[in-house]
């Protein structure tokens, strides 16, 4: 993304505009909070909670929920388990056979490793699987489709290769895993296999486990493949909570459940398949790091039998909800969450984040014993069922939608944690607060602040030629706030932000551990985590201190510490990106037409390995962005006026005005919701942020417009430019009303 220099300068110049430094009393409170944070606590909790399989429905998963509940109660919280009943398929049987000549049985449970104690204690563990695939038993030829994304299918089509009736072999990476079987299904494939190429998280990245943290040859990445880009949560209760007794759609009517059988496999098994494959050598971008010649297959040399049978019963979810009631503003909630379910042991994902959250809860309980109570109500949630489809958080948010939209000030999320640098994404009016907190917490490896270490990372990466966002670099070089990233999906903030319009943050450390190699496998264990990810859970304690400060500062602020100029500047940058996208697409269309007209693709193709020309496309028309341009300009003016008014008079507001202002700010982000939802997926309603239809976890900003241009849905692009402009103008009007209250 690109920010204008003037906009950045204004952002930096206004760094003290809205949220002042904390008072001496609050600073002392945070010091007391820090004294209760213990890495030793977190290690003990992590070892216990990751000691047995804790997938949805597993006995240990329920035991973990009860353990968490007991801790909250012991620390003085008003805590309960809120139970839901959700559709969650678990495998009854999985079969993968390499046929022809001497048949070879593939798949099955991963082998234990001597140095990893829990990997040899798999009682109750499920075999490698992906949730919400389609059961079936198919025998077919195999085609390798690289990452299995639209560009990959286009490249295969130009080589005359179809996957219709075939089993596709895709590698993890490039986009969310659920897109791989979804797109294979749309291409007419009979089944799908997904493997972890060592180029992505195996021996090409680090020594393999147990010598290092990278994925060993037999490691398998589990996961969900439900179509969460349409909606998350229980596929059979779209838009409403899956409470006991709720009405469930028939499975065949649940559009987010896939239709073709799908399994994840190891790169050891993938190598055996590749070894028998014929067909053309793949394009350059299809090559991974296996010591083989990568070929597309599809020539009949390999036949596989793929069969999956699942138990499609309803299973219980156990959300642990703990509340500390606010003394002044009990009906204003600061909601904080992390999930506790995993695919197997789940030490890194999610329990490293969950134990950090428990440390915060313990420290807040200790503060309460001194007589302190938060001004606003604090709600802590340990979610169940995140891994399969964001089940626990989505069902809770849908069940309590009206109350949350009335009372929730913010939702603050973490997930797995690691060692290294702070990653922060979320609602940009909280950007300055996150940077203030990062400046007040010390990085344990360097002694610098978390913020200064982050700035140094951005600058060093840019010097070394790494991918660096231009805006991040300008801010780092100027010593300003590092921008927040936008939120897509893949964790429990999704329902709060993108369906309810509750501003949200997602925080966590990483970049220097090796948890990618254990991700969603039996090797995501306590032993792996304390050796290769966060030894001693040092960064677990740092995460607690960062998130705890964010919770405390919002809970105790007279008015939420927001700065809307940061949001307006960010939206301006998003609009600039969309304009650039339209211009780039138009130029690409002109080039394609010229190359097609000159027969250039045919002349450039190797006659011995022909590649057909791409199909012609209608040229990208003018997209009407004037209304959106005007709305962003209005937001910039309104945000500047509000921030200036609060900086000048906010601290001196009397009680009555303060109450009116806080009421005006409650739910203000709901102005950014588009009532009709996004095209083809009306559950997602936020005008600024959404998970990409072809990225999944990755965010798309101004999604109604951007994705319509990318996908050549030009009527939608014009329609959603207007709808997005209307949403931004609603926010600007709310800010004008808030500024008027300040006077």
N, C-alpha and C positions, 0 to 999 in steps of 0.2 A: 504494500500500500504506500501511497505517497501523500505526504502532508505539505501544504504550502509553508514556506519559511515564516511568513508573517503569523500564520495560525499557530505554529509551534512556539514562536517567540511570545505570543500572547498567553499561551498555555503556561509557559515557564514563568513569565512575569507575574501571573496570578496565583502562584503556588501557595501563597498564604491567604488566599482570598476568603475561602469559606470555612475551612476547618482549622482552627488554631491548634497549637501544640497542647498536649494534655496538661492539666493543672498539676501542681505538686502533690495534691492529695491523690489524684488518680494515678500518677506515676508511682507513688508509694504502694498503692493497691496492686499495680501490675508487678512490682517487685515482690510483693507477698505472694501473688499468684505464681510467679516463676519459681519461688522456693518450694512449692508443692509439686512441681513437675519432676518426674523421676524416670530416667531411662531404665533403671532397674525394674521399676514397676512394669513398664511396657514390655520388657523382655519376658518377665514372668507370665504376664497375661498372654503374650503372643505364643509362648511355648505351650500353654494350656489350650488355647483356643485353636491352634493349628495342629493338635495332636491326633486328630482323626478326621475322616472325610466330613465336610460340612456343606454339601450341596443341599438344595431345597428338598425338604422331606427327610433328610438324614437325621438319625437320632442325635448326633453330635451338634447338628445345626440348632436343634431345639435346645439342647443343653447349653450351647453358647448364648442363646437368647436369655435363658434363665440366669446364667452367670452374669451377663451384662445387667439384667434387671436387678439382681441382688446387689451389685456394686452401686448402681445409682441410688437405691434405697439406703444403703449403708452410708452414703455421702449426703443424705438429707434431701434428695430430690423426691418429688411426687411422681412416681414411675409406675408404668403398667405395660403389659404386652397387649397390643392390638392385633387381633388375628384376622386373616383373610383366607379365602379358599380360591385357589387359582388353578387354571389348566396349566399343567407343566409335564411334558412328556419325558420319560426316562427310558433308556433302552432295555428291552427284554433280550434281544439278540442282535448282533451285528456280524455280518459276513463279508469278507473281501477275498476273492480267489483270483489268482492269475492263471488263466486257462491256456490250453495248448501244450503239446509235449508233456512234460511233467508238471502238473498243476502245483502251484505254490500258494499256500495260505498266508495272507497278509493281515495286518491289523492286529487287534487284540490289545490287552493291557500292556502298559510300559513296564520294562523290567526295573526291579529295585537296584539301588546303588549302595554299596557297602557303607560309604561315608555319609549316607543320608538315611537316618534311622526310620523316619515315617514312610519312606518309599518302599520299605520292606514290611510294612504293616498296613495292607490294603483291604482289610476286612471291611466290607460295606461300601468300598469305592466302586463307582460305576466305570465301565470301560470308556475309552475315548469315543466321544460322540459330539454331535451338534444338536442343539435344541430347536424344535419347531421345523425340522426338515420334514419331508413327506415320506412316510413309510412306503416300502416297495421292494421288489425282487427283480432286478434287471440283469441281463447279460448282453454286452455290447462291446464294440470297438472303442478305443480311447483316442481323444484328441487333446493335446496340450494347448491351453489357451492363455498362458502367461498369468497375469493377474485376474483375468476373466472380466475385464471392464470393457465398455463400449469401444474404445479405441483398439483394443486387442481383437475383438470380433471383426472390426472393420479391416484390420490388417490381414486376418485370416481370409476374409471374403475376397480381398484383392488377389489372394493366392489360390482362389478356387476351393477353399476348404470350408466345409459345413460341419456343424456339430449335431445336426438333426439326427435323432435316434442314437447318438453316441453318449458315452460317459466322458465328461470333461474332467481334465486334470488341471487344477489352477493352483497357483502358489499364493500364500498369504502375502499381504502387502498391497500398496497402491490404492487401496480403498477398503471399506469395511467388509468383513467376511461374508455377511449376509447378502451382499450384492452379487457374490460369485454364483451361488446356486440360483438366485432369483433371475439373473440375466441368462444363465445357462438354460433355465426353464423357459424363458421367453424366446430363446433361440431354438427351442425344440429338442434340447438334450434330454436323454433318458435318466441321467444320474450325474452326480458331481462328487469329486474328491478334491480336498484342499490339503496341501502339504506345506510345511515350513522349509523353505529353501535356506541352506546355510549362508547364502549371501545376505539374508535379512536378519537372522538372529542366531546363526550357528557358527561354525569354525572360522568363517570369514570375518567375524566380528570380535572374537575373543577365544581363549582356550575353552574347550567344552567341559561341561560338568562331569566329574567333580574337580578337575584340575583348574577350571575357571567357571565362570557363570553362564557361558553360552549354551545353547540347546544341544544336547547330545544327539547322536544319530537316531535313537529310538524315541526321542521326545515328541509329544503330540500336543498341539494347541487345540483345546476344546473351545466351545463358544456357542453363542446363539446365532441362528441365521434367520430368525423372524424378521419380517420387513418393518423394522422400527422407523424407517423413513416415512411410513404411512401413519403409524401411531405406535407408541410403546404401551407397556402394560399387558394385562391378560388379553390375548387376541379375541376372546369370546365375550368380553365385557367392554367394548369400546366406548370411552367417554364417561363411564360410571363405575363406581367401586365394586370390586368382586368380594363383597361381604357374604357371609354365609346365607344361603338361600337366594342369592341374586340370580337373575335370569342369564343364562349363558347361550350364546349363539351355537348352532351346530358347527362342528369342526369344518365341514365343507364350506360353510358360509363365512368363516373367519379369514379375511383377505390377507392377513399378515402371516398366515401359516403357509409354507411352501408345499409344492406338490411332488417334487422328485426326491428320491432317496439321496442322502448326502452323508459323507463321513470325512472326518479329518484323519490324516495319516502322517507318519514320520518321513523324514527325507531318506531314511534307510529303505523304507518300503517304496518310496517314489523312485529311487534309483533302480530298483528291480523292474519297475514298470518301464522306465525310460530305456533300460538296457535292451528291451525287446522291440522298441518302437521304431518304425520306419517313417517314411514321408519326408518332405522337404526339411532342410535345415532352417531353424527358426530365424526371424529377424533379430537384429542385434539386441533390441530392448527386451527380448524374451529370455535372454540367457541369464542363468543364475550362477552359483558357485560350485555346483556338482562337477566332479571330474569326468564328464561325459560330453558327447555331442548332443546338444538339445535338438530334437526333431519334433515336428508337429504331430506325428502319428496320423491316424485316420485312414490308413491304407490297409487295414485288416490284419496286420501282423500281431496285434495284441488284442486279446479279448479278456474282459473282466466280468466276474459275477459280483454284483454289489447288492446286498440285501440288508434292510434295517426293519426291525419290528419294535414298536414302542408301547409303553404303558401310558395311555392318554387320560389317566384319571385326574380328578382334582386333588390338589395337595395343599397342606396348610402353610401359611406364611406367618412368621412371628416378628412383627415390628415392635421394637422396644421404644416407647415414647416417655421421656422424662421432662418434667416441667418445674421451673423455678419462677414462681409468680412475681411479677413486678410490683413494686410498692406504690409507684406513682401512675404508671400507664399500663395496667395489667392487660388491657385489650390491644396493646401493640406488641407484636411477637417478633423476636429474633430467633429464627429457626436454623438449626445447625445439624447436619447429618453426614453419616458415612454408613456403608452397608457392611454386614457381617457374613453373608453367605459366600461360598467359593465354589469353584468347579471340583476341587478335591480338597487339599489342605488350606490353600488360600493364604499363606503367610504374608506374601507381598501384596497380593490383590485378593481381598481388601484389608486384611487384618492389621497390616502395618499402619493404615490410616485409622482403623477403628480403635486401636489401643492408644493412639495419639489423642483421639477424641475422648477416650475414657480418662486420660490424664487431665484434660481440660475440665471435665466434669468433676473429678476429684478436687482439683484446685479451686474451682468455683464453690464447691461444697465447703471447703476449708475457709474460704472468704466469708461465706454465710455464717459460719460459726463465730466469726469475730463481730457479728452484728450487721454486716453489710447485706443489703438486698439490692438487686438490680432495679433500676427505674422502670425498665420495660420487662415484660415476661420473656424468659429464655426457654426455648424448647429444644431439647436434644433428642435426636432420633437415630437409632441403629436399625437400618433397614434390612429386611430379608428380601431375597429373590431379585436382587439387582442384576446378577449375571445373566439369567435367562432372557430378561426383557424389561428391565427396570420395573419389576413387578411390584415390590413392596411400596416404593415411594409413589409410583403412579396411582396405585389403587388407593393409597391413603390420601393423596392430593385430590383425586377425583371424588372421594367420599366426603372430604371436608372442604370442597372447593369454595362454597359461599363464605365460610368462616375465614379461610385463608385469604381470600381476596379482600375481605374486610379488615383483617387484623395483621397479616404478615408484612413486616417492614422489609425483610430480606431473608433469603435462604442462602446459607453458606455451606458449601460441600467440600469434602475431601474424599479421596479414594485411596488406592495404594500410594505409599510414600517411598522415597529412596534417599540417596546421598547426592548432594551437589547444589543445584541452583533452584531458586524459587520460581515455579511456574504459576502464573496467575491469569485467569480469564474471567470475564464476567461483565456485568452492567457497568458502563463506563463512568457513571456519576460517582462510583466508589473507587475510581482509579487513584485519586490522590490519597485517600485513606489507606489503601493497600500499600502505597509507596511510603507513607509516613511510618506505618508499622514496620515495613521491611527495613527502614532506616534506623529503627529503634531496637532491632534484634541482631545479635552478634552471630556471625557465621562461625561454627566451632572449629573449622579447619584452618582458617586464616586470621581470625581475630578482627576482620573487617566487618562492617555491617552487611546484612543480607542484601540490601539495596546496592551498596558499593561493589560487592562481588558480582552482582548481576550486571551492573553497568560495565565493569571490566570485561566480563565475558562477551558482551555484545561488541565492544570495541576490538578486543583481541581476535574474535572470530572474523570480523570485517577485514582486519589487517591480514589475516592468514588466508583470505579468499573464500571463507565459508559463506553459506547463505545467510544474509543478514537483512532484516527489514530496514528500509531506509529511515522510517520514522523512529524505530528503536535506536538506530545509530545516532541520529541527530539528538535525540533526548539524552542518550548516554554521554555523548561528547559535550553536551551543554550542562551536564550534571542535573538534569531535570527528572521528572517522573518517567519511569518506564511504562509504556502503554500496556494496558490489559489486552489480552487476546479475546476474540469473540468466542462465544460458546456454541458448540454444535450439539452433539449428543454423546451417548456412551456412558453416562453416569447420572446420578439421581437428581441433578438440578433440572433435568429436561422438563418435567411436568410443571414445576414451579414457574420457570421463566417462559417457556414457549407455549404453554396452554393457559396458565393462570395469569401471566403477566406480573409475577412477583420478581423483583430484581434479585439477581443471584450472583454468587462468586464461586469459583472452583480453584482451590489452592493445593499445592503439593510440591515437594522437592524431588529432584532427579537429575539425570544427565551424567552421573559418574558411577552409578551402580550397574549391575549386570542382570537385572530382573527380567529383561526381555527374553532371555534364554530359558527361563523357567515359566514364563507366562502361560497360565491355564493348563499346566501339566501337573503330574504327580510330584515334580521337582520344585514346585512353588511351595517350599517347606521352610520350617524354622531353620534347619541346618543351612540351606542355601542362602536364606535371607541374612543371617548373622555373619556369614562368611563373605558374601559377594555384593550385598545390596546396601545394608546400613549396619555395619558392625557396631555392636553395643547400643543400637537404636539411638545414636547421638542425634541424628536428624529427626527422629520421631519426637524427641523433646523440643527441637527447634520448631517443628511444625505446630506443636501444642502452644508454644509461646506466640507464634505468629497468629494462628487462628484465635487463640484465647484473647489476644489484644483486640482483634477485629470485633469479636463478640462483645467484649467489655465496652469498647468505645462506642459502639452503636447502641448497646443496651442502656448505657448511662448518659448518653448525650441529651442535652436539652432538646435539640432538633437533630434528626439524622445527619451525619457529617457527609453531605453530598456536595458535589460541585458539577453543575450541569454544563458548564463550558467545555469540560472534557468530553462529555457525551456529544455535544454539538460538533466539536472539532472532529471527532471520530466519524460521525455520520457524514460530514462533509467529505472526509477521505473516502468513505464507501461510495458516495455518489461519483467522485472522481474516478474510482476504479471501474464503475459501471460505464461511464462515458468512454474510458479507454477501451473497455471490452467491446463496445459497439463499434468504435472506430477500427479496432484491430480486426474484428470479424468482417467488416466491410472490405478492408484491404485484402484479407485472405480470400474472400469471395471473388474479388477482381483477379487476384493472382491465379486462383483455381480455374476460372473461366478462360484466362489467357493461356494457361498451360494445356488445358483440354483442347482449346481451339487450335493450338499449334502442334497437337499430337505429341507433346513433350514427354508425357508419362510412358507412352508406348516406345518412343525412341530410347528412353533412358532405361528401359527394362531389359534384364538379361534374357535373351531368347531361350537359354537352357533352364532358367528358373523364372518364368514370367510373372510379373506383378501387374495386375490390371490397373487401369486408371481409377481414381476415386469417382464416385457417382457425382454428377452435376447437382448443384444446389441453387435454389432461388436466392438472389442477392439479398443481403440484410438491408431492410428498409430503414428509413429514418424512424427512430423511436422517440416518441413525444415525451421529453423529460422536463419541459418548462415548468409544469406544476410542481414536480419534485424539487427542481432547483429553487423555486420560490419558497417552498415549505422549509427547505434546509436553511435558507437565508433567514426566514422568520424564526426558526429554532435558535439559530446563532444569536440573533438580537434578543430574544426572550431569555435565553440562558445567561447571556452577559448581564442583562438587567437584573435578573434574580440574584446571581452571584454577587454583583456589586451592592445590591440592596442589603443582602444578608451580611456581607463583610462590613458594611457601614453601621448597621443598626441591629443585627441579629442578636448580639450578646446582651443588648439592653431591652429586649422585648419584655413587656409585662406579662403576667400569667395568662390573661385572657387572650392577648394577641398570639402568645406562644401556642396556646391550645388551638386557636384557629389556624395557625400556620401548619402545625403538625397534622391537623385534620385535612388540610388542603394537599399536603404531600402524601398522605396515605393513599396507596393504590394509584399513584400518578403514572406508573409504568403501564397500567392497564389501558391508558390512552393509546399506546403503541400497538395494541392488538387489532388485527383486522377481523371483523366479525365473521366474514365469509371464509376465513382461513386461507391457506396457501393453495394454489392450483393442484387439484387431485389429491390433496391431503389436508382436509379442513381441520383436523385435530391441532395441527401446528398453526398458530395464529399470530406469532410475533412478527412485526414488520421489519425488524432489524436483523434478527438472528434465527437461523434454523440449521439443522443438520442437512448436508447436501444430499440430494436424491442419489447421487453417484459417488459420494464420499462417506456417507454414514456418520462416523464420528466427527469428521471435519466440518467446520462451520461454513455456511454460505451467508453473506451479509447482503442486506436488501434482497432477500432471497426470491421474493415474488417477481422482481424485475430481472435480477442477474441470471437466475436459472432459466427463465423464459428466453432470454437472449441466447444463452449457451445452447439450449435445446431447440432453438429456432421456432419457438412458439411466440411469434411476434405479436399476435393479438393479445395474448396474456401479458406480454411485456408492457404494452401500452395501458392495458386495464390496471395492472398492478403498480405501474408508475403513479397512476391516479389514486389508487387505494392507499399506497404507501405514503403519498403526499398528505392525504387526509389524516392518516394516523399521526404523522409528525406534526401537523398543524394542531391536532387535538392536544398533544403534549405541550406545544408552545403556548396554547391558550391556558392550560393548567398552570404553567410557570408564570404567565402574566398575572393570573389571579393570586398566586402565592406571593409574588413581588408586591402586589397592591396591598396585601395584608400587612407586610412589613412596613410599608409607607415610605 
